[in-house]
Amino acid sequence: MTFTMGPALLFCPADRPERFQKAAERSDAVIVDLEDAVAPADKKRARGAILAQLGSGGETAELDPSRTIVRVNPVGTPDFEKDLHCLAHTPYRTVMLAKAETVEQLKALEGYHVIALCETAKGIINANEIAQAPNVVGLMWGAEDLIASMGGTSSRKDDGGYRAVATHSRSAVLLAAKAAGKEAIDAVYVDIPDLAGLAVESADAVASGFGAKACIHPSQAAVVREAYAPSPEAVAGARELLDAAAAAGTGVFQHKGKMVDGPILKHAESTLRRARIS
């Protein structure tokens, strides 16, 4: 399966069902969160909220299964098994595995399309192997949990840029995902009021090759969408370039005084994909 949700994926606490529809309306896909967004004492109620928004037969869901991801608790925890029991009674089959660290953990999610969230040192180191698991459709990285797992205090420097270890981890997950032919999802931007900073980071995610970016507030989704949507000028330029390539009929040619080869054409194709046109 190819992961096609995105580009703006919005986390929504599973114990706040009154927010489900708003999250769906503001984003490209909703990540219903059973993990960090829900207090331990509220996890049972959160699972109940997911089941409560289903139709009487369990087949009709308030949220579109093709645009819904459920983040489950880490493998090996009591809540993970309870999460799976809950999901078995829903139509949701795309899950995000929190704190994914080994290929063996993915076997517990056979039958589901999995986004492996690499957010520990072990998860980052094993990203290449995790990405190869047949039920994995994408990889995401998490900066804050990663740094916390190593005893650090912050993923970012005073100027707002990522520390070297975070930058390395971001690149490692991106490369692992793409090498395996899977999608890569960029981490959340935790400074909610700083939409300008989010726009800069989202633009970098697009340019680097991330297929989507996760959001933690509805206001962030529009910014991410804007970053991923190519301008009309960019779309027109991409079409013109690909038409010129078809007319040239050669591997390398000149267009408007510049040499054009395979990688340049792939950039143009990517622009058209992001515009959702063929």
C-alpha positions as a Python dict, from the first residue, in 0.01 Angstrom:
ca = {
    (1, 'M'): (0, 0, 0),
    (2, 'T'): (118, 350, -81),
    (3, 'F'): (54, 609, 189),
    (4, 'T'): (-147, 892, 30),
    (5, 'M'): (-273, 1090, 328),
    (6, 'G'): (-143, 1440, 375),
    (7, 'P'): (24, 1675, 356),
    (8, 'A'): (-125, 1815, 680),
    (9, 'L'): (-179, 1544, 944),
    (10, 'L'): (-347, 1675, 1259),
    (11, 'F'): (-321, 1509, 1600),
    (12, 'C'): (-643, 1497, 1800),
    (13, 'P'): (-671, 1349, 2152),
    (14, 'A'): (-884, 1036, 2140),
    (15, 'D'): (-1061, 1138, 2459),
    (16, 'R'): (-1192, 1456, 2292),
    (17, 'P'): (-1445, 1319, 2040),
    (18, 'E'): (-1613, 1660, 2012),
    (19, 'R'): (-1298, 1771, 1827),
    (20, 'F'): (-1288, 1485, 1575),
    (21, 'Q'): (-1496, 1652, 1304),
    (22, 'K'): (-1324, 1989, 1342),
    (23, 'A'): (-987, 1818, 1306),
    (24, 'A'): (-1106, 1636, 995),
    (25, 'E'): (-1236, 1956, 840),
    (26, 'R'): (-914, 2148, 901),
    (27, 'S'): (-662, 1882, 791),
    (28, 'D'): (-593, 1623, 524),
    (29, 'A'): (-598, 1340, 779),
    (30, 'V'): (-660, 1307, 1151),
    (31, 'I'): (-427, 1125, 1388),
    (32, 'V'): (-655, 1009, 1669),
    (33, 'D'): (-411, 988, 1957),
    (34, 'L'): (-432, 718, 2224),
    (35, 'E'): (-79, 783, 2347),
    (36, 'D'): (84, 1105, 2472),
    (37, 'A'): (-221, 1328, 2426),
    (38, 'V'): (-422, 1117, 2670),
    (39, 'A'): (-350, 1096, 3043),
    (40, 'P'): (-301, 740, 3175),
    (41, 'A'): (-621, 761, 3377),
    (42, 'D'): (-818, 861, 3067),
    (43, 'K'): (-699, 600, 2819),
    (44, 'K'): (-991, 364, 2880),
    (45, 'R'): (-1233, 651, 2818),
    (46, 'A'): (-1040, 745, 2503),
    (47, 'R'): (-1080, 397, 2357),
    (48, 'G'): (-1448, 412, 2447),
    (49, 'A'): (-1479, 744, 2263),
    (50, 'I'): (-1341, 586, 1944),
    (51, 'L'): (-1594, 305, 1967),
    (52, 'A'): (-1881, 539, 2059),
    (53, 'Q'): (-1852, 738, 1735),
    (54, 'L'): (-1914, 427, 1525),
    (55, 'G'): (-2251, 326, 1392),
    (56, 'S'): (-2452, 63, 1574),
    (57, 'G'): (-2299, -209, 1358),
    (58, 'G'): (-1944, -73, 1389),
    (59, 'E'): (-1908, -30, 1016),
    (60, 'T'): (-2005, 338, 981),
    (61, 'A'): (-1753, 574, 1138),
    (62, 'E'): (-1778, 945, 1204),
    (63, 'L'): (-1425, 979, 1068),
    (64, 'D'): (-1338, 860, 717),
    (65, 'P'): (-1110, 554, 758),
    (66, 'S'): (-918, 658, 445),
    (67, 'R'): (-827, 984, 619),
    (68, 'T'): (-779, 857, 974),
    (69, 'I'): (-472, 730, 1158),
    (70, 'V'): (-486, 598, 1514),
    (71, 'R'): (-172, 642, 1722),
    (72, 'V'): (-140, 347, 1957),
    (73, 'N'): (72, 307, 2266),
    (74, 'P'): (416, 139, 2245),
    (75, 'V'): (440, -236, 2195),
    (76, 'G'): (490, -416, 2525),
    (77, 'T'): (270, -185, 2729),
    (78, 'P'): (-66, -297, 2870),
    (79, 'D'): (-234, -15, 2682),
    (80, 'F'): (-102, -141, 2349),
    (81, 'E'): (-294, -466, 2380),
    (82, 'K'): (-607, -276, 2482),
    (83, 'D'): (-563, -40, 2187),
    (84, 'L'): (-549, -336, 1947),
    (85, 'H'): (-860, -487, 2100),
    (86, 'C'): (-1037, -155, 2046),
    (87, 'L'): (-920, -119, 1685),
    (88, 'A'): (-1036, -470, 1598),
    (89, 'H'): (-1392, -342, 1639),
    (90, 'T'): (-1342, -39, 1412),
    (91, 'P'): (-1287, 15, 1038),
    (92, 'Y'): (-960, 198, 1106),
    (93, 'R'): (-663, 13, 962),
    (94, 'T'): (-388, 274, 950),
    (95, 'V'): (-205, 309, 1279),
    (96, 'M'): (91, 506, 1405),
    (97, 'L'): (311, 305, 1637),
    (98, 'A'): (456, 523, 1910),
    (99, 'K'): (822, 470, 1998),
    (100, 'A'): (885, 211, 1730),
    (101, 'E'): (1225, 54, 1785),
    (102, 'T'): (1251, -289, 1620),
    (103, 'V'): (1119, -487, 1326),
    (104, 'E'): (987, -747, 1569),
    (105, 'Q'): (745, -492, 1715),
    (106, 'L'): (582, -448, 1375),
    (107, 'K'): (478, -813, 1373),
    (108, 'A'): (226, -734, 1646),
    (109, 'L'): (49, -508, 1395),
    (110, 'E'): (5, -754, 1109),
    (111, 'G'): (-308, -664, 918),
    (112, 'Y'): (-258, -292, 973),
    (113, 'H'): (-85, -27, 765),
    (114, 'V'): (173, 118, 1001),
    (115, 'I'): (344, 453, 1030),
    (116, 'A'): (645, 379, 1250),
    (117, 'L'): (718, 673, 1477),
    (118, 'C'): (1094, 669, 1541),
    (119, 'E'): (1138, 886, 1848),
    (120, 'T'): (1403, 713, 2058),
    (121, 'A'): (1774, 661, 1998),
    (122, 'K'): (1711, 293, 1926),
    (123, 'G'): (1431, 376, 1685),
    (124, 'I'): (1651, 616, 1489),
    (125, 'I'): (1939, 369, 1473),
    (126, 'N'): (1704, 94, 1349),
    (127, 'A'): (1508, 314, 1107),
    (128, 'N'): (1646, 138, 798),
    (129, 'E'): (1533, -205, 916),
    (130, 'I'): (1198, -75, 1042),
    (131, 'A'): (1125, 87, 706),
    (132, 'Q'): (1169, -250, 534),
    (133, 'A'): (887, -416, 729),
    (134, 'P'): (613, -513, 483),
    (135, 'N'): (328, -356, 681),
    (136, 'V'): (509, -23, 724),
    (137, 'V'): (379, 244, 487),
    (138, 'G'): (566, 537, 634),
    (139, 'L'): (812, 663, 892),
    (140, 'M'): (782, 968, 1113),
    (141, 'W'): (1037, 1107, 1355),
    (142, 'G'): (976, 1284, 1685),
    (143, 'A'): (1220, 1541, 1816),
    (144, 'E'): (1107, 1601, 2173),
    (145, 'D'): (1060, 1237, 2274),
    (146, 'L'): (1395, 1156, 2114),
    (147, 'I'): (1583, 1414, 2317),
    (148, 'A'): (1396, 1321, 2634),
    (149, 'S'): (1482, 953, 2583),
    (150, 'M'): (1850, 1046, 2582),
    (151, 'G'): (1832, 1263, 2892),
    (152, 'G'): (1852, 1591, 2700),
    (153, 'T'): (1650, 1904, 2767),
    (154, 'S'): (1560, 2053, 2429),
    (155, 'S'): (1571, 1958, 2062),
    (156, 'R'): (1628, 2319, 1956),
    (157, 'K'): (1891, 2585, 2009),
    (158, 'D'): (1817, 2937, 2129),
    (159, 'D'): (1776, 3057, 1771),
    (160, 'G'): (1500, 2802, 1711),
    (161, 'G'): (1703, 2573, 1488),
    (162, 'Y'): (1738, 2204, 1562),
    (163, 'R'): (2041, 2074, 1749),
    (164, 'A'): (2278, 1856, 1549),
    (165, 'V'): (2144, 1528, 1687),
    (166, 'A'): (1788, 1624, 1591),
    (167, 'T'): (1893, 1728, 1242),
    (168, 'H'): (2079, 1399, 1200),
    (169, 'S'): (1777, 1201, 1318),
    (170, 'R'): (1542, 1388, 1086),
    (171, 'S'): (1766, 1309, 790),
    (172, 'A'): (1815, 947, 897),
    (173, 'V'): (1441, 881, 907),
    (174, 'L'): (1384, 1058, 575),
    (175, 'L'): (1658, 857, 403),
    (176, 'A'): (1544, 528, 555),
    (177, 'A'): (1185, 582, 444),
    (178, 'K'): (1272, 686, 90),
    (179, 'A'): (1528, 409, 45),
    (180, 'A'): (1253, 159, 127),
    (181, 'G'): (1003, 326, -103),
    (182, 'K'): (793, 442, 191),
    (183, 'E'): (661, 787, 285),
    (184, 'A'): (835, 1017, 534),
    (185, 'I'): (647, 1246, 773),
    (186, 'D'): (811, 1543, 938),
    (187, 'A'): (782, 1604, 1312),
    (188, 'V'): (545, 1850, 1476),
    (189, 'Y'): (633, 2214, 1535),
    (190, 'V'): (560, 2270, 1903),
    (191, 'D'): (562, 2652, 1910),
    (192, 'I'): (195, 2688, 1815),
    (193, 'P'): (178, 3072, 1787),
    (194, 'D'): (490, 3085, 1566),
    (195, 'L'): (321, 3024, 1233),
    (196, 'A'): (604, 3202, 1050),
    (197, 'G'): (855, 2954, 1191),
    (198, 'L'): (624, 2668, 1098),
    (199, 'A'): (603, 2799, 741),
    (200, 'V'): (982, 2802, 711),
    (201, 'E'): (1015, 2450, 850),
    (202, 'S'): (730, 2322, 632),
    (203, 'A'): (891, 2469, 321),
    (204, 'D'): (1212, 2288, 413),
    (205, 'A'): (1017, 1964, 459),
    (206, 'V'): (877, 1999, 108),
    (207, 'A'): (1215, 2078, -43),
    (208, 'S'): (1381, 1790, 144),
    (209, 'G'): (1132, 1527, 32),
    (210, 'F'): (898, 1472, 327),
    (211, 'G'): (555, 1377, 196),
    (212, 'A'): (365, 1519, 492),
    (213, 'K'): (405, 1707, 818),
    (214, 'A'): (226, 1646, 1145),
    (215, 'C'): (42, 1926, 1326),
    (216, 'I'): (-71, 1968, 1686),
    (217, 'H'): (-317, 2255, 1639),
    (218, 'P'): (-579, 2325, 1370),
    (219, 'S'): (-418, 2663, 1293),
    (220, 'Q'): (-105, 2483, 1175),
    (221, 'A'): (-276, 2273, 908),
    (222, 'A'): (-339, 2563, 670),
    (223, 'V'): (26, 2669, 693),
    (224, 'V'): (147, 2321, 609),
    (225, 'R'): (-98, 2292, 321),
    (226, 'E'): (17, 2623, 180),
    (227, 'A'): (381, 2513, 194),
    (228, 'Y'): (303, 2194, 4),
    (229, 'A'): (79, 2354, -258),
    (230, 'P'): (291, 2472, -553),
    (231, 'S'): (211, 2813, -698),
    (232, 'P'): (30, 2838, -1034),
    (233, 'E'): (357, 2964, -1180),
    (234, 'A'): (544, 2659, -1050),
    (235, 'V'): (281, 2425, -1194),
    (236, 'A'): (289, 2599, -1531),
    (237, 'G'): (669, 2587, -1534),
    (238, 'A'): (671, 2218, -1450),
    (239, 'R'): (425, 2140, -1728),
    (240, 'E'): (626, 2344, -1976),
    (241, 'L'): (946, 2168, -1877),
    (242, 'L'): (796, 1821, -1911),
    (243, 'D'): (643, 1911, -2246),
    (244, 'A'): (984, 2034, -2361),
    (245, 'A'): (1141, 1708, -2247),
    (246, 'A'): (886, 1508, -2444),
    (247, 'A'): (954, 1718, -2753),
    (248, 'A'): (1333, 1691, -2715),
    (249, 'G'): (1322, 1313, -2691),
    (250, 'T'): (1670, 1300, -2539),
    (251, 'G'): (1807, 1235, -2192),
    (252, 'V'): (1971, 1577, -2160),
    (253, 'F'): (1860, 1898, -2330),
    (254, 'Q'): (1857, 2273, -2289),
    (255, 'H'): (1553, 2468, -2177),
    (256, 'K'): (1563, 2845, -2142),
    (257, 'G'): (1941, 2838, -2142),
    (258, 'K'): (1975, 2576, -1870),
    (259, 'M'): (2075, 2211, -1891),
    (260, 'V'): (1793, 1973, -1799),
    (261, 'D'): (1845, 1609, -1704),
    (262, 'G'): (1665, 1336, -1514),
    (263, 'P'): (1675, 1483, -1163),
    (264, 'I'): (1539, 1817, -1284),
    (265, 'L'): (1250, 1638, -1453),
    (266, 'K'): (1175, 1446, -1134),
    (267, 'H'): (1148, 1780, -950),
    (268, 'A'): (892, 1890, -1208),
    (269, 'E'): (698, 1565, -1170),
    (270, 'S'): (697, 1613, -792),
    (271, 'T'): (555, 1962, -835),
    (272, 'L'): (266, 1826, -1040),
    (273, 'R'): (201, 1549, -789),
    (274, 'R'): (177, 1802, -511),
    (275, 'A'): (-70, 1998, -719),
    (276, 'R'): (-270, 1673, -747),
    (277, 'I'): (-279, 1688, -1122),
    (278, 'S'): (-144, 1451, -1383),
}
